[in-house]
Every structure is written in C-alpha cells, then in structure tokens.
C-alpha cells in the first residue's frame, strides 16, 4: 500500500530508521512490510557512485523493484540515498499511478557526524572519503513545499521515531489523484458511433464555415458554403 521514501546523507541513520519503521508496522498492523535498499543488489557502492552510468542503472533497478512491490495492501520502505530531487519526483509519479499514499523520512545529520559514522563502519562497508564528499555535495535536500517531498518527516539523530505521525500520514490521508494522461480511457460506450458521427460533422462544418465563400480564379463565379459542402 503506502510507500515510505528514506532520504539523507550517506551514513545518516536511514537503515536504522527503516528497520525501526518495519518493526513498528509489523507490530501494529497486519500488513506485509517490504524494505528495498542498495544492499539487495549486491553491488559495490564506491564503484557505483564513481560512475554516473552505473549509478543511473542502479537507480533504475531500485525503482523497478519498488514498482513491483508497491500495491494497495503492503507497505514498502525504500531505504536508499534518494538524494536527487528529480528521482524523488519519479517515485511520486509512481505512487500517483498506483493511487496509494506516500511520505518522505529525512534523516538529517551534519556531514561531520555522517563522516564519523562512515569511518566507524567495517572497511568493506565504508564509502571512500572522495565518494562520501561528492555525494554530500550533490545532495538535494527535500522541501515540504514540493508535493513530491510532502508529507515530510525530518528526524535528527537523537529524535524518537514519530511512528504515529507517519502512520497517520499514510493511512488517514487520501492518495494523490492520478494524472489524466496515465488513466486508462474507456474504449467504447453505448453511444460511441453517435458521438463519433457528431464530432465528425462538427469538424466538417467548422471547416466549411472557415472557408466560407470561395473566390474562384480566372473570373469563375463564387461558390457558396453549401456547394462546397455538397462537393466534399
């Protein structure tokens, strides 16, 4: 059912908060909870984030996995950097099409704190300092004034998880309406032929009226709109 998008610097506590949310929802609801993250792809993050094309492919794979899991019954928690504004907008379009609510959980830390947490990890799980610094510089902070970043829950490292508020935002709020362009239109109706004929006649008459009386070249007499209509 709803989608929870995690967001924040590298090593800002997103995975810890995602696991807390998973436990809370499993304890308080009967819904399945899916956590989707970078780790499931089995890729080396330093290699990925050093190559823009590889990073783009990973984002596409993660989005596809989110799209497969999102439905009107289960809860999906997307645990990744999600640091690009345009990418968060794509996720918003996805939930609009599915007609399910979503929210954004922003784990807000300073780059100094995140860097310290990064170096405290096992060497195999660390970002290199160059990659870490580049991701911090490229980070586009969410803004609750943007509909794709709203509702927005900003959580500091020592804050208690606002589970009740997040739950209310997901279960007591209507899903955003889908775009008209993504809605399936009916193929036919009981008066389809009548409507088609009426529209065709309207277009034809508009063309005739637009042309009006035509002056024929080389001194030929004028033709009336009716004559033009009869000659078509």
Secondary structure, DSSP 8 states (H G I E B T S, - for coil): --EEEEEESTTSSHHHHHHHHHHHHHHH-SS-EEEEEGGGGT--HHHHHT-HHHHHHHHHHHHHHHHHH--SSSEEEEES----HHHHHHHHHHHHHHT--EEEEEEE--HHHHHHHHHTS-GGG---HHHHHHHHHH-----TTSGGG-SEEEEETT----HHHHHHHHHSS------GGGS---S--TTHHHHHHHHHHHHHHHHHHHH-SB--STT---B-HHHHHHH-
